[in-house]
Amino acid sequence: TGKTIVSLGYITLKKFKKILVITPASLKWNWYDEIISWTKLKPLVISSTSKFTIDEYDKNDVIIVNYDILKKFHTILSSLRFDICLCDEGHMLKGDSQRFKLTKIITFKIPEIIIITGTFILNRSIDAFNLLNIIDPKTWNDWWHYSKKFCDGHNGLWGYDASGNSNTEELKQLISKYYFRQTKAEVLSQLPEKHFVDIPVDLPEDAQTKYNFAINSFAEYLREVKKKNKDEIDRSMSAEALVRLGEIRQICSNGKIAATEEIIENIIDNGQKVLVFSCFNGPLEYLHNKFKDSSVILTGKTSELDKKKAVDDFQKKDNIKVFFGGILSSSVGLNLTADSNVIFQDVPWRPSDISQAYSRIDRIGQQAKHINIV
């Protein structure tokens, strides 16, 4: 929806001299590229091994840092003068997280703050409090009052519960002065039509056997198939329902690899590219090895520079036909418009993660007449 470009346009219009960008690690080089492409500002990317100095601050206009290394750099960043801070994928600041606390410290004296996100509230009204607290701490400084009024806060069976929603219309009205929202239809009405295709898959016999084993005799499955010892089994069984769900999800995902491979081959044979998502590294790594010379992979294991190279190769090289991506590590911020096909090897818990993922190709720059989501 052009959030990055709109933000850079605002910075350029206001002629800010010193800009701080805080972003997920996977998007640091995307910000660098966008700043180079759209402005005359000079950006600097801080990495975990950087020795960021005052001299580097003086020589550059935009400092780009990721949330996960703020602990190392928050002291020097909070001591420097910035005209504005951009917090990308701001929904990552929810909860009692260290990244929220450190971002709060760093941005406290910065006069203008823009929080950028495609999912302002992921599930519950409480998700918005931290973002509002960063933007306007004088108004939004009482979590307890906010939770009782807007989150149906009450003492439940397991303690205080602020997971609900209440007085939502009043909340919408109060936050409207901070809130600028653009839908894709408003920004670019000619975005392609999306076709959703569900393909049923019968599990192969070996996968079905493991599935039934895990369903009916979970402790025995952990011992014989996963080769866990007694202590490991005891720990797993203490959270049996959740662990069992995780295992059978992985069994199902692995059991669909052959079907996914066939779909990928058909797409490549038609001269097209495809983006393949999974919640698990195993299927992605297996399929990447199958399509070694014509694919790239991006998971939580991928280094920052290799992430940038994977995106660039997929976007620019004709021989790279497949992008294998972890659904969390690849589902935000990336531009993958060279592709018009998406395959979900498996699906995550939250529907919002699915739409975030396929939005990597459903964005400005997409030239295809329609998008296929399998």
C-alpha positions in Angstrom: 0.0 0.0 0.0 3.0 2.3 -0.3 3.6 2.9 3.4 7.4 3.1 3.0 7.2 5.5 0.0 4.6 7.7 1.8 6.9 7.9 4.8 9.9 8.8 2.8 7.8 11.4 0.9 6.9 13.0 4.3 10.5 13.0 5.4 11.6 14.7 2.1 8.8 17.2 2.3 9.6 18.2 5.8 13.4 18.3 5.1 14.4 16.4 8.2 18.1 16.2 8.7 18.5 13.2 11.0 16.2 10.2 10.7 16.2 7.0 12.7 14.6 3.8 11.2 13.9 0.9 13.5 12.8 -2.2 11.6 12.9 -6.0 11.7 16.3 -7.4 10.6 14.9 -8.9 7.4 13.9 -5.4 6.2 17.0 -3.3 6.9 18.4 -3.6 3.4 15.0 -3.1 1.9 14.8 0.3 3.7 18.3 1.0 2.4 17.4 0.3 -1.2 14.1 2.3 -1.0 16.0 5.4 0.5 18.6 5.2 -2.2 15.9 4.8 -4.9 13.5 7.6 -3.8 15.5 10.2 -1.9 18.9 11.9 -1.9 19.4 11.0 1.7 22.5 9.0 2.8 21.5 5.8 4.8 23.7 3.7 7.1 22.7 0.2 8.2 23.8 -0.9 11.6 24.5 -4.6 12.1 25.1 -6.7 15.2 28.8 -6.5 14.6 28.9 -2.8 13.9 30.9 -0.3 16.1 28.5 2.6 15.6 30.2 5.9 16.4 29.3 9.6 16.6 31.4 10.1 13.5 29.2 7.7 11.5 26.1 9.5 12.8 27.5 12.8 11.6 28.3 11.5 8.1 24.9 9.9 7.4 21.3 11.2 7.2 19.4 8.0 8.0 20.4 5.4 10.6 18.8 2.0 10.1 18.8 -0.5 13.0 16.8 -3.6 13.8 14.7 -4.3 16.9 16.8 -7.3 17.9 20.0 -5.4 18.4 18.6 -2.3 20.2 19.9 -3.7 23.5 23.5 -3.2 22.2 22.9 0.3 20.7 20.1 1.9 22.7 22.4 3.9 24.9 24.2 5.7 22.1 21.0 6.0 20.0 19.0 7.6 22.9 21.9 10.1 23.4 21.8 11.4 19.8 19.5 14.0 18.3 17.0 12.7 15.7 14.2 14.8 14.0 12.0 11.8 13.4 11.9 8.0 14.1 10.1 5.5 11.8 9.2 2.2 13.5 8.5 -0.3 10.8 6.2 -3.3 11.4 5.1 -1.6 14.5 2.8 -4.4 15.6 6.0 -6.1 16.8 6.0 -3.6 19.7 3.0 -5.1 21.4 3.1 -6.8 24.9 5.7 -6.5 27.6 8.6 -7.1 25.2 12.1 -5.9 25.4 11.9 -4.3 22.0 9.0 -2.1 23.1 10.9 -1.0 26.3 14.0 -0.2 24.3 12.1 1.6 21.5 10.3 3.6 24.2 13.6 4.7 25.7 15.1 5.6 22.3 12.1 7.5 21.0 11.3 9.4 24.2 13.0 12.6 23.1 12.4 12.4 19.4 9.8 15.0 18.4 8.1 13.1 15.6 7.4 9.4 15.4 5.7 7.4 12.7 4.7 3.8 13.4 4.3 1.8 10.2 2.2 -1.5 10.1 -0.2 -3.3 7.9 -1.8 -4.9 11.0 -2.3 -2.1 13.6 -4.3 -4.4 15.9 -3.5 -8.1 15.2 -6.3 -9.7 17.4 -7.2 -7.5 20.4 -7.6 -3.9 21.4 -4.8 -4.2 23.9 -2.4 -4.7 21.0 -2.7 -1.0 20.3 -1.8 0.4 23.7 2.0 0.3 23.3 1.9 2.0 19.9 -0.3 4.8 21.3 1.9 5.1 24.3 5.0 5.6 22.1 3.2 8.1 19.8 1.5 10.2 22.6 2.6 9.1 26.1 0.9 12.0 27.8 -2.5 10.9 26.7 -2.0 7.1 26.7 -0.1 6.5 29.9 -2.5 4.3 31.9 -2.5 0.7 30.8 -4.9 -0.3 33.6 -7.5 2.3 32.6 -7.1 1.5 28.9 -7.5 -2.2 29.5 -10.6 -1.8 31.6 -12.3 0.6 29.3 -11.4 -0.7 25.8 -10.4 -4.4 26.5 -13.2 -5.5 28.8 -10.5 -5.9 31.5 -11.8 -8.0 34.4 -10.6 -10.6 37.0 -11.0 -14.0 35.4 -10.5 -17.5 36.5 -6.7 -17.3 35.8 -6.2 -13.7 36.9 -6.7 -10.4 35.2 -8.0 -10.8 31.6 -7.5 -8.0 29.1 -8.0 -10.0 26.0 -11.4 -8.7 25.1 -12.8 -5.6 23.3 -15.1 -3.0 24.6 -16.2 0.6 23.6 -14.6 0.1 20.2 -16.3 2.9 18.5 -15.1 5.4 21.1 -11.6 4.0 20.7 -11.7 4.4 16.9 -12.8 8.0 17.4 -10.0 8.8 19.9 -7.2 7.3 17.8 -8.4 8.7 14.5 -6.1 11.8 14.8 -3.0 9.6 14.9 -4.2 7.1 12.3 -3.7 7.3 8.5 -4.9 4.2 6.7 -4.7 3.3 3.1 -6.2 0.2 1.5 -4.8 -1.3 -1.7 -7.9 -0.5 -3.6 -7.5 3.2 -2.7 -3.9 3.3 -3.6 -3.9 1.2 -6.7 -7.2 0.2 -8.1 -5.7 -1.9 -10.9 -4.1 -4.4 -8.5 -4.7 -7.9 -10.0 -7.5 -10.2 -9.0 -6.7 -13.0 -6.6 -7.7 -16.6 -7.2 -7.6 -18.9 -4.1 -7.2 -22.6 -4.9 -7.6 -25.3 -2.3 -5.9 -28.6 -3.3 -6.7 -31.6 -1.1 -3.8 -34.0 -0.6 -3.9 -37.6 0.6 -0.9 -38.3 2.9 1.5 -40.9 1.7 1.3 -44.2 3.6 4.4 -43.6 5.7 3.2 -40.1 6.7 -0.3 -41.4 7.5 1.2 -44.1 9.7 3.2 -41.5 11.7 0.1 -39.3 11.9 -2.0 -42.1 13.3 0.9 -43.1 15.7 1.2 -39.6 17.0 -2.6 -39.3 17.4 -3.1 -42.6 19.2 0.2 -43.2 21.1 2.0 -39.9 21.5 4.6 -40.9 24.1 5.5 -44.0 22.2 5.7 -41.9 19.0 8.2 -39.5 20.7 10.3 -42.4 21.8 10.4 -44.5 18.6 10.1 -41.8 15.8 11.6 -38.7 17.4 14.2 -40.7 19.4 13.6 -38.7 22.6 14.8 -39.9 26.0 12.6 -40.2 29.1 13.2 -36.7 30.4 12.5 -35.2 27.0 9.3 -37.2 26.7 8.2 -36.1 30.2 8.7 -32.5 29.3 6.8 -32.9 26.0 3.9 -34.7 27.7 3.6 -31.9 30.3 2.3 -29.7 27.4 0.9 -32.7 25.5 -1.9 -31.1 23.5 0.2 -28.2 22.1 3.3 -30.4 21.4 1.1 -33.0 19.7 -0.5 -30.4 17.5 2.9 -29.2 16.5 4.1 -32.7 15.6 1.0 -33.6 13.5 1.2 -30.2 11.7 4.8 -31.1 10.8 3.9 -34.6 9.7 1.1 -33.2 7.5 3.5 -30.6 6.0 6.2 -33.2 5.3 3.5 -35.5 3.8 2.6 -32.8 1.2 6.1 -32.2 -0.1 5.7 -34.4 -3.2 2.4 -32.7 -4.2 4.1 -29.2 -3.8 7.1 -30.3 -5.8 4.7 -31.3 -8.7 2.9 -28.0 -8.6 6.2 -26.1 -8.6 7.4 -28.0 -11.6 4.1 -27.2 -13.5 4.5 -23.5 -12.8 8.1 -23.5 -13.8 7.3 -25.4 -17.0 4.9 -22.6 -17.9 7.7 -20.1 -17.6 6.4 -18.5 -14.4 7.9 -17.9 -10.9 6.4 -19.1 -7.6 6.7 -18.2 -3.9 6.4 -21.1 -1.5 5.7 -20.5 2.2 5.9 -22.9 5.2 5.9 -22.6 9.0 8.7 -25.3 9.1 12.2 -25.2 7.8 12.3 -28.9 6.9 10.0 -28.8 3.8 11.6 -25.6 2.6 15.1 -26.9 2.8 14.2 -30.2 1.2 12.5 -28.5 -1.7 15.2 -25.8 -2.1 17.7 -28.7 -2.5 15.4 -30.2 -5.2 15.4 -26.9 -7.1 18.9 -25.9 -6.1 19.9 -24.1 -9.3 16.6 -22.3 -9.8 15.6 -21.2 -6.3 16.5 -19.2 -3.3 15.5 -19.6 0.4 14.9 -17.2 3.3 14.3 -18.6 6.8 15.1 -17.5 10.3 18.6 -19.0 9.8 19.4 -16.7 6.8 21.9 -13.9 7.4 20.9 -10.3 6.7 23.1 -10.0 3.6 21.9 -13.4 2.3 18.3 -12.3 2.8 18.9 -9.2 0.6 20.6 -11.4 -2.0 17.8 -13.9 -2.1 15.2 -11.1 -2.7 17.4 -9.4 -5.4 18.1 -12.7 -7.2 14.4 -13.7 -7.3 13.3 -10.3 -8.5 16.1 -9.7 -11.1 17.4 -13.1 -12.3 15.3 -15.0 -14.9 16.8 -18.3 -14.0 15.7 -18.0 -10.3 12.1 -19.3 -10.5 11.3 -20.3 -6.8 11.4 -18.3 -3.6 11.2 -20.5 -0.5 10.3 -18.5 2.6 9.5 -19.0 6.2 6.1 -17.7 6.9 7.2 -15.4 9.7 10.7 -14.5 8.4 9.5 -13.7 4.9 5.9 -12.4 5.3 6.5 -8.8 6.1 8.0 -5.9 4.1 9.6 -7.8 1.2 8.8 -6.9 -2.4 8.5 -10.1 -4.5 6.4 -8.7 -7.4 8.4 -10.8 -10.0 6.0 -13.6 -9.1 2.3 -14.1 -9.5 1.9 -17.5 -7.8 1.9 -18.4 -4.1 1.9 -21.9 -2.5 1.2 -22.4 1.2 2.9 -25.7 2.1 1.0 -25.4 5.4 -0.8 -22.6 7.2 0.0 -20.7 10.4 -2.2 -20.2 13.5 -3.2 -16.6 12.6 -5.1 -15.8 9.4 -3.4 -12.3 9.4 -0.1 -14.1 8.8 -1.5 -15.7 5.6 -2.6 -12.3 4.1 0.7 -10.7 5.2 2.5 -13.5 3.3 0.7 -13.4 0.0 0.8 -9.6 0.1 4.5 -9.9 -0.8 3.4 -10.2 -4.4 0.0 -8.3 -4.1 1.6 -4.9 -4.0 2.6 -1.8 -6.0 4.7 -2.9 -9.0 2.8 -6.1 -9.6 2.1 -6.4 -13.4 0.3 -9.7 -13.6 -3.4 -9.7 -14.5 -4.2 -12.2 -11.7 -2.6 -13.9 -8.7 -2.9 -17.6 -7.9 -2.8 -18.5 -4.2 -2.7 -22.3 -3.6 
